[in-house]
Amino acid sequence: MAKTKRERKIFEIVVICLFVIFIIIFGAAMSLFDFFTPFKMQELTGTCALEGEEIGLEGSPGFCCQGLSAMPQVQASKDCTNLEIVSEVSICSNCGDGNCTRIHNENHCTCPEDCE
């Protein structure tokens, strides 16, 4: 009878170990799934524009990568009521990062959260 209890205890330990291994493998698989989301794949394959890159040109990506905004080249009045788009080319920018990046077309009209 003592052997049966010992075997049962070993069986319980093996089941717990297998469960822990399953959880670890499942967690790793989910991390890989998160990494290979469509936006990550676009960044890896170059089908989206990174910060500072242009969109709207022939042969350029059609949109900015996740977390970036397309900043058009505009002429604007001081109160931003009269916006005139100067070019069909936009530059991808990280609007909202606290830096007013003028070379990425950020200004008080296109990115007021960075450019006061």
C-alpha positions in Angstrom: 0.0 0.0 0.0 2.9 2.4 0.7 4.1 1.8 -2.8 0.7 2.8 -4.3 0.7 6.1 -2.3 4.3 6.7 -3.5 3.3 6.0 -7.1 0.3 8.3 -6.8 2.5 11.1 -5.4 5.0 10.7 -8.3 2.1 10.7 -10.8 0.8 14.0 -9.2 4.2 15.6 -9.5 4.6 14.5 -13.1 1.1 15.9 -14.0 2.0 19.2 -12.3 5.3 19.4 -14.1 3.6 18.7 -17.5 1.0 21.4 -16.7 3.8 23.9 -15.9 5.6 23.0 -19.1 2.4 23.4 -21.1 1.8 26.9 -19.6 5.4 27.9 -20.5 5.1 26.7 -24.1 1.7 28.3 -24.5 3.0 31.6 -23.1 6.0 31.5 -25.6 3.6 30.8 -28.4 1.4 33.7 -27.5 4.4 36.0 -27.4 5.4 34.9 -30.9 1.8 35.5 -32.0 1.9 39.0 -30.6 5.2 39.7 -32.4 3.9 38.6 -35.7 0.8 40.8 -35.7 0.0 42.4 -39.1 1.7 45.7 -38.1 4.8 44.0 -37.0 4.9 42.0 -40.2 4.5 45.2 -42.2 7.4 46.7 -40.3 9.6 43.6 -40.9 8.7 43.4 -44.6 8.9 47.1 -45.2 5.3 47.6 -46.4 4.7 50.5 -43.9 6.7 53.7 -43.6 8.8 54.3 -40.5 9.2 57.6 -38.7 10.7 60.2 -41.0 9.8 58.3 -44.2 7.5 59.7 -46.8 4.2 58.2 -48.0 2.3 59.3 -51.1 5.2 59.0 -53.6 5.0 56.3 -56.3 6.8 53.3 -54.9 6.7 54.4 -51.3 4.6 52.6 -48.7 1.0 53.5 -48.6 0.7 54.2 -44.9 2.7 54.8 -41.7 3.6 52.0 -39.4 1.7 51.5 -36.1 1.9 54.4 -33.7 2.9 56.9 -36.4 0.8 59.6 -38.0 0.9 60.9 -41.6 1.9 64.6 -41.4 0.9 66.5 -44.6 2.8 69.5 -45.8 0.3 72.3 -45.2 0.2 76.1 -45.1 -2.0 77.2 -42.3 -3.4 80.3 -40.8 -2.4 81.1 -37.2 -5.7 79.7 -35.9 -5.6 76.6 -38.2 -8.9 77.4 -39.8 -7.4 77.8 -43.3 -5.4 74.7 -44.1 -3.9 74.4 -47.6 -2.2 71.1 -48.5 1.0 72.0 -50.3 2.0 68.5 -51.4 0.4 65.1 -51.6 3.5 63.7 -49.9 3.2 63.2 -46.1 5.9 62.3 -43.6 5.3 59.7 -40.9 5.8 61.2 -37.5 5.4 60.2 -33.8 3.0 63.0 -33.0 2.3 63.0 -29.3 5.8 62.1 -28.2 6.4 65.6 -26.7 8.8 66.7 -29.4 7.7 69.1 -32.1 9.6 67.6 -35.1 9.3 70.2 -37.8 11.3 68.1 -40.3 8.4 65.6 -40.1 5.9 68.3 -40.9 4.7 68.7 -37.3 3.4 72.2 -36.5 0.7 73.8 -34.3 -2.0 72.7 -36.7 -0.9 69.1 -37.7 0.3 68.1 -34.2 -1.0 70.5 -31.5 -0.1 68.1 -28.7 3.6 68.6 -29.5 3.7 72.0 -31.0 2.0 74.7 -28.9 
